[in-house]
Amino acid sequence: MAIVNLADGLTRGIETAGNAISKALFEPVIRLGVTGLARSGKTVFITSLVANLLERGRMPGLLAASEGRIEAAYLQPQPDDTVPRFEYEAHLGALTGPTPHWPESTRAVSQLRLSLRVRPAGLLSGLTGPRTLHLDIVDYPGEWLLDLGLLDKSFTEWSAQVLERIAHRPQAADYLEQVENTDPAARLDEPVAQSLAQGFTAYLHAARDAGFYDCTPGRFLLPGDLAGSPVLTFAPLPSVDMPSRRSLWREMQRRYEAYKAKVIRPFFKDHFARIDRQVVLVDVLDALHQGPQAFDDMRRAMADLLSVFRPGRNAFLTRLLQGRRVDKILFAATKADHLHHSQHDRLTAIITALTRDAKERALFAGAGTHAMAIAALRTTVEETMTYQGRVLDCVRGTVLETGAQAAFHAGELPNDPQTLLSAAQDAGQNWPDMQFQATAFAPAKLALKPGDGPPHIRLDQAAQFLIGDRL
């Protein structure tokens, strides 16, 4: 283990030194990680960001674009030959074709390289010519993100936390009945182990569909080529005093540790540790729609997710990130187009409060953070209506479920987001002083002018925060 750790440190140091030399002498590279919890819109965010960097007519908030200093933008082959390419053209076609529809969600790691030829600003503008900046965008499934929190938890700790958290969730009733009828100290019986893993996986799918976010291990939801392997055949069990070596509990513990060693650690070593800038996308509106329990679950999930930016919390990750750190993190509440612009400030205040714990940990590690409400692809238009004597600020779009055009008022977000946090921590079934209902809109048909990317809300400001200083 010591030799492996030393090799990791030497590799990290060599790579860091090489990157520093490359940035100084050759063409600099920014690796942008796009992450988020389920249904947060990562694929649409990447597709619209790339489209709007290629055609910059809707990017006034990106200073290098508004100042005319970006001379060209073009896609290039990605540098990592073993990572699938992000299917940009297919996703853009889905969003902008004659029958627009949402593209498939992220199911594996993918990457895309966008190169920008930029003229320098200020004093350097007359001394040097244009230079090329490479933006490597790395996309990976939100279902895998929260696995990071397992690295510093033992099987006993993880099992106790999971069983306590799901004790009163109806989605977990069948699995909890299985656990009740199982003796974890008994000798390992493989069909029993497989049945428990299948039951727990069924619970995770049901919990995710119900709006919960603490659905770890993430590969249980998206197993890929690991489906059916022992590394995905474990489940949380009650603690056992002095379990025998051949017991069900001990084998579940072994497989849990194997999952950490053979799935989580390689994934974050190969991808996460090389990220320079990070986007964390959050579907706040859906969490509000699901109710206080789902909202509080999201808050805790965000804190767990960003714990990696706190030095020293996990020895493996501290070694992994030695000499390299994410220096900017954007927390973005997505689907702002589902609200009238008069409520966007309130949505921004909610995402700021929701991620406060996570932001403090990131700031402690030296990362600059920012929170905003965005829509990577605008699907609605705004209008004002009178309903039962009340004037309502609404949005109009194509309802995904029916295909019909409709005006929609989701409800009023509170001025003080602390009221939401307090109600969520009380774990009630409904919001005490608020009625909020989210709806799903289909992408609208687009008639893009030459030079314009897809319509959005504040995507240009997001790009300015993430890469503007390097342009």
C-alpha positions in Angstrom: 0.0 0.0 0.0 2.8 2.4 0.8 4.4 1.8 -2.6 1.1 2.4 -4.3 0.6 5.6 -2.3 4.1 6.8 -3.2 3.5 6.0 -6.8 0.3 8.0 -6.7 2.1 11.0 -5.2 4.9 10.9 -7.7 2.5 10.6 -10.6 0.4 13.5 -9.3 3.5 15.6 -8.8 4.9 14.8 -12.3 1.5 15.5 -13.9 1.2 18.8 -12.0 4.7 19.9 -13.0 4.0 18.9 -16.6 0.7 20.8 -16.6 2.4 23.9 -15.3 5.1 23.8 -18.0 2.4 23.1 -20.7 0.4 26.1 -19.5 3.4 28.4 -19.6 4.9 27.3 -22.9 2.2 25.7 -25.0 -1.6 25.7 -25.3 -3.3 25.8 -21.9 -6.1 23.4 -21.0 -9.0 23.7 -18.6 -10.7 20.5 -17.5 -14.3 21.4 -16.6 -16.2 18.8 -14.7 -20.0 18.8 -15.0 -21.7 17.0 -12.2 -25.1 17.0 -10.5 -27.7 14.9 -8.9 -30.3 12.9 -10.9 -32.5 14.9 -13.3 -30.4 18.0 -13.0 -29.8 18.4 -16.7 -26.1 17.7 -17.2 -26.4 16.6 -20.9 -28.5 19.6 -21.8 -26.1 22.0 -20.0 -23.0 20.6 -21.8 -24.8 20.6 -25.2 -26.1 24.2 -24.9 -22.8 25.5 -23.5 -20.8 24.1 -26.4 -23.3 25.3 -28.9 -23.3 28.8 -27.4 -19.5 28.9 -27.4 -19.4 27.9 -31.0 -22.0 30.5 -32.0 -21.7 33.3 -29.5 -24.5 35.6 -30.4 -26.3 34.9 -27.1 -23.3 35.2 -24.8 -23.0 38.9 -23.9 -22.1 38.0 -20.3 -18.9 36.2 -21.4 -16.6 39.2 -21.7 -14.2 37.7 -24.2 -17.2 37.1 -26.5 -18.8 40.5 -26.1 -15.5 42.2 -26.6 -15.0 40.2 -29.8 -11.7 38.6 -28.6 -12.8 35.1 -29.4 -11.7 34.7 -33.0 -12.7 31.1 -33.5 -14.1 28.1 -31.6 -14.0 24.5 -32.9 -14.3 21.0 -31.7 -11.2 18.7 -31.7 -10.5 15.1 -31.0 -10.4 14.6 -27.2 -7.0 13.7 -25.7 -8.2 10.7 -23.7 -8.4 7.8 -26.2 -10.0 5.4 -23.7 -12.9 7.7 -22.7 -16.1 7.9 -24.9 -16.7 11.1 -26.7 -19.7 13.2 -25.5 -22.3 12.8 -28.3 -22.6 16.5 -28.9 -24.0 16.4 -32.4 -26.7 13.8 -31.6 -27.8 15.7 -28.4 -27.9 19.0 -30.3 -30.0 17.4 -33.0 -32.4 16.1 -30.4 -32.9 19.6 -29.0 -33.0 21.6 -32.2 -34.4 19.2 -34.8 -37.9 19.4 -36.4 -39.4 17.4 -33.5 -37.3 18.5 -30.5 -37.0 16.1 -27.6 -34.8 15.7 -24.5 -31.7 13.6 -25.1 -30.8 10.5 -23.2 -29.4 11.0 -19.7 -25.8 10.5 -18.9 -25.0 6.8 -18.3 -21.2 6.7 -18.4 -18.2 9.0 -18.4 -17.7 11.0 -21.6 -15.6 13.9 -22.7 -15.5 16.6 -25.3 -12.7 19.1 -26.3 -13.6 22.6 -27.5 -10.8 24.8 -28.5 -11.0 28.6 -28.5 -8.6 31.0 -30.3 -8.6 34.2 -28.2 -6.9 37.5 -28.5 -5.4 38.7 -25.2 -6.8 41.7 -23.4 -5.1 44.7 -21.8 -1.4 45.5 -22.2 -0.7 42.1 -23.8 -3.1 42.7 -26.7 -0.5 44.6 -28.6 2.5 42.4 -27.7 1.2 38.9 -28.5 -1.0 37.3 -31.0 -4.0 35.1 -30.5 -3.5 32.0 -28.4 -5.5 28.7 -28.2 -7.2 27.6 -25.0 -8.6 24.0 -24.9 -11.7 23.4 -22.8 -12.0 19.7 -22.0 -15.5 19.0 -20.7 -15.9 15.9 -18.6 -19.4 14.5 -18.0 -20.2 11.7 -15.6 -23.4 10.2 -14.2 -24.9 11.9 -11.2 -25.8 8.5 -9.8 -22.1 7.9 -9.2 -21.3 11.1 -7.4 -22.4 10.4 -3.9 -20.3 7.3 -3.8 -17.5 9.6 -2.8 -18.9 9.7 0.7 -18.5 6.0 1.1 -14.7 6.2 1.0 -14.4 7.2 4.6 -17.2 5.0 6.0 -16.9 1.4 7.1 -19.5 -1.2 6.2 -20.8 -1.0 9.8 -21.1 2.8 9.6 -22.7 2.8 6.2 -25.2 0.1 7.0 -26.3 1.8 10.3 -26.8 5.2 8.5 -28.7 3.7 5.6 -31.0 1.5 7.8 -31.8 4.4 10.1 -32.5 6.8 7.2 -34.8 4.4 5.3 -36.6 3.0 8.3 -39.8 5.0 7.7 -39.8 5.2 3.9 -42.5 3.2 2.2 -40.2 2.5 -0.7 -38.0 0.5 1.6 -40.7 -1.7 3.2 -40.0 -4.8 1.1 -36.2 -4.6 1.7 -36.6 -4.0 5.4 -38.8 -7.1 5.6 -36.1 -9.1 3.9 -33.5 -7.8 6.4 -35.9 -8.7 9.3 -36.1 -12.3 8.0 -32.4 -12.7 7.5 -29.7 -13.7 10.0 -26.6 -11.8 9.0 -24.5 -14.0 11.3 -25.5 -17.1 9.4 -23.2 -18.9 7.0 -23.0 -17.2 3.6 -25.7 -18.5 1.2 -25.1 -16.9 -2.2 -28.8 -16.9 -3.3 -29.6 -15.0 0.0 -26.9 -12.5 -0.8 -28.1 -12.0 -4.3 -31.7 -11.6 -3.1 -30.7 -8.9 -0.6 -28.8 -7.0 -3.2 -31.7 -7.2 -5.6 -34.1 -6.0 -3.0 -31.9 -3.1 -2.0 -31.4 -2.2 -5.7 -35.2 -2.2 -6.2 -35.5 0.2 -3.2 -32.8 2.5 -4.7 -34.7 2.8 -7.9 -38.0 3.5 -6.1 -36.4 6.1 -3.8 -34.9 7.9 -6.8 -38.2 7.9 -8.6 -39.8 9.4 -5.4 -37.4 12.3 -5.4 -34.7 11.1 -2.9 -31.1 11.7 -3.6 -29.1 9.5 -1.1 -29.2 6.6 -3.5 -25.8 5.0 -3.0 -24.0 2.9 -4.2 -24.5 4.6 -7.5 -23.4 1.7 -9.6 -26.4 -0.3 -8.4 -28.5 2.1 -10.5 -26.2 2.2 -13.5 -24.2 -1.0 -13.3 -22.9 -1.2 -16.8 -20.6 -4.1 -17.4 -20.5 -4.8 -13.6 -24.1 -6.1 -13.5 -24.3 -9.3 -11.6 -20.7 -9.2 -10.3 -19.9 -9.8 -6.6 -18.7 -6.2 -6.3 -22.4 -5.2 -6.8 -23.8 -8.0 -4.7 -24.0 -6.5 -1.2 -26.5 -4.6 0.9 -26.7 -2.9 4.3 -27.2 -5.2 7.3 -27.6 -4.7 11.0 -24.3 -4.9 13.0 -23.1 -8.3 14.3 -20.9 -8.9 17.2 -17.8 -11.0 16.3 -19.1 -12.3 12.9 -17.4 -15.5 11.7 -15.2 -15.4 8.6 -17.7 -17.3 6.5 -20.8 -15.4 7.6 -23.1 -13.5 5.4 -22.3 -10.2 7.2 -18.5 -10.7 6.8 -18.9 -11.4 3.0 -21.1 -8.3 2.6 -18.4 -6.3 4.3 -15.7 -7.7 2.0 -17.7 -6.9 -1.1 -18.4 -3.4 0.2 -14.7 -2.8 0.7 -14.1 -4.2 -2.8 -16.6 -1.8 -4.3 -14.7 1.1 -2.7 -11.3 -0.2 -3.9 -12.2 -1.4 -7.4 -15.0 1.0 -8.4 -15.0 4.2 -6.5 -11.2 4.9 -6.1 -10.2 4.2 -9.8 -13.1 6.3 -11.0 -12.1 9.4 -9.0 -8.4 8.8 -9.6 -8.8 8.7 -13.4 -11.4 11.5 -13.7 -12.2 13.6 -10.7 -8.6 14.3 -9.6 -7.8 15.9 -12.9 -10.6 18.5 -12.8 -9.8 22.3 -12.7 -13.2 23.8 -12.6 -16.5 22.2 -11.5 -20.2 22.7 -12.2 -22.7 21.3 -9.7 -26.2 21.3 -11.2 -29.2 21.0 -8.8 -32.8 20.6 -9.7 -34.1 22.7 -6.8 -37.6 23.0 -8.2 -38.2 19.3 -8.4 -37.0 18.9 -4.8 -39.5 21.6 -3.7 -42.2 19.8 -5.7 -41.4 16.5 -3.9 -41.7 18.1 -0.5 -39.7 18.9 2.7 -38.2 15.4 3.1 -36.8 15.4 -0.5 -35.5 18.9 -0.1 -33.7 18.1 3.1 -32.3 15.0 1.5 -30.9 17.1 -1.3 -29.3 19.5 1.2 -27.5 16.7 2.9 -26.5 15.1 -0.4 -24.9 18.3 -1.6 -22.9 18.6 1.6 -21.7 15.0 1.2 -20.8 15.5 -2.4 -18.7 18.6 -1.8 -16.9 17.1 1.2 -14.1 16.1 -1.1 -12.9 19.8 -1.2 -12.2 19.7 2.5 -8.5 18.8 3.0 -7.7 16.0 5.4 -11.2 14.6 5.6 -10.3 11.5 3.6 -6.6 10.4 3.5 -6.9 8.7 0.1 -8.5 11.8 -1.6 -6.0 14.1 0.1 -3.1 12.1 -1.5 -5.0 11.9 -4.7 -5.5 15.7 -5.0 -2.0 16.6 -3.8 -0.7 19.4 -5.9 -4.0 19.8 -7.8 -7.3 21.3 -6.7 -10.5 22.5 -8.2 -10.2 26.3 -7.9 -13.7 27.3 -9.0 -17.1 25.7 -8.3 -20.4 26.8 -9.7 -23.6 25.7 -7.9 -26.4 26.2 -10.5 -30.1 25.8 -9.8 -31.4 24.5 -13.2 -34.7 25.0 -15.0 -35.0 28.7 -14.1 -37.2 29.0 -17.2 -39.9 27.2 -15.3 -40.4 30.3 -13.2 -41.1 33.9 -14.1 -38.0 36.1 -13.9 -39.4 37.9 -10.9 -38.7 34.8 -8.9 -35.2 34.1 -10.1 -33.6 36.0 -7.2 -35.5 33.9 -4.8 -34.3 30.7 -6.6 -30.7 31.9 -6.4 -31.2 32.6 -2.6 -32.5 29.1 -2.1 -29.5 27.4 -4.0 -27.2 29.6 -2.0 -28.7 28.5 1.3 -29.1 24.9 0.2 -25.4 24.6 -0.5 -24.0 26.8 2.3 -22.4 23.8 4.1 -20.9 22.5 0.9 -19.6 26.0 -0.1 -18.0 26.5 3.3 -16.1 23.3 2.9 -15.0 24.3 -0.6 -13.9 27.7 0.5 -11.9 26.1 3.3 -9.9 24.3 0.6 -9.3 27.5 -1.4 -11.9 27.2 -4.1 -13.9 30.2 -5.3 -17.6 29.5 -5.4 -20.7 31.1 -6.9 -24.4 30.2 -7.0 -26.9 31.2 -9.6 -30.2 30.2 -11.2 -29.9 29.2 -14.8 -31.6 27.5 -17.7 -29.2 25.9 -20.1 -32.1 25.7 -22.7 -35.0 28.0 -22.4 -38.2 26.2 -23.1 -40.8 28.8 -22.1 -41.9 32.4 -22.7 -43.3 34.7 -20.0 -46.8 36.1 -19.8 -49.1 37.7 -17.2 -52.6 36.3 -16.6 -55.5 37.1 -14.4 -57.0 34.1 -12.5 -59.8 34.4 -9.9 -59.1 38.1 -9.6 -55.4 37.6 -9.0 -52.7 38.8 -11.4 -50.2 35.9 -11.9 -46.8 36.0 -13.5 -46.7 32.8 -15.6 -44.6 30.9 -18.1 -46.0 29.3 -21.2 -44.6 26.2 -22.8 -45.3 22.7 -24.2 -46.2 20.3 -21.4 -44.0 17.2 -21.8 -46.6 14.7 -20.8 -49.5 16.0 -23.0 -47.7 17.9 -25.8 -50.2 20.8 -25.3 -49.3 24.4 -24.9 -50.2 25.7 -21.4 -49.5 28.7 -19.2 -48.3 27.7 -15.7 -47.8 29.4 -12.4 -45.8 27.1 -10.1 -46.4 29.1 -6.9 -44.5 31.7 -5.0 -41.1 30.9 -3.6 -40.4 32.4 -0.1 -38.4 35.6 0.4 -36.4 33.9 3.1 -35.0 30.5 2.2 -34.4 29.7 5.8 -38.1 29.0 6.1 -37.7 26.1 3.7 -34.6 24.8 5.5 -36.5 24.9 8.9 -39.6 23.1 7.5 -37.4 20.5 5.7 -35.5 19.7 8.9 -38.9 19.1 10.6 -39.4 16.3 8.1 -43.1 17.0 7.4 -44.9 15.6 4.4 -45.9 19.0 3.0 -44.7 22.6 3.1 -46.6 24.4 5.9 -46.9 27.8 4.3 -46.3 27.2 0.6 -47.9 25.5 -2.3 -45.5 24.7 -5.1 -45.9 22.5 -8.1 -43.3 21.8 -10.8 -44.1 20.7 -14.3 -42.0 19.2 -17.0 -41.8 21.1 -20.3 -40.6 19.8 -23.7 -38.0 21.7 -25.6 -39.5 24.3 -27.9 -39.1 24.4 -31.7 -36.2 26.7 -32.5 -35.5 28.9 -35.5 -31.9 30.0 -34.8 -30.4 32.9 -36.6 -26.8 32.5 -38.0 -24.4 33.2 -35.2 -26.9 32.4 -32.4 -26.8 29.4 -30.1 -29.8 28.0 -28.3 -31.7 30.4 -26.0 -30.8 30.2 -22.4 -30.9 32.0 -19.1 -27.6 33.2 -17.6 -25.5 30.5 -19.3 -23.2 33.3 -20.5 -22.7 34.4 -16.8 -22.0 30.9 -15.8 -19.3 30.6 -18.5 -17.8 33.9 -17.4 -17.4 32.6 -13.9 -16.0 29.3 -14.9 -13.5 30.2 -17.7 -13.7 34.0 -18.2 -10.5 34.6 -16.2 -8.6 32.3 -18.5 -9.8 34.0 -21.7 
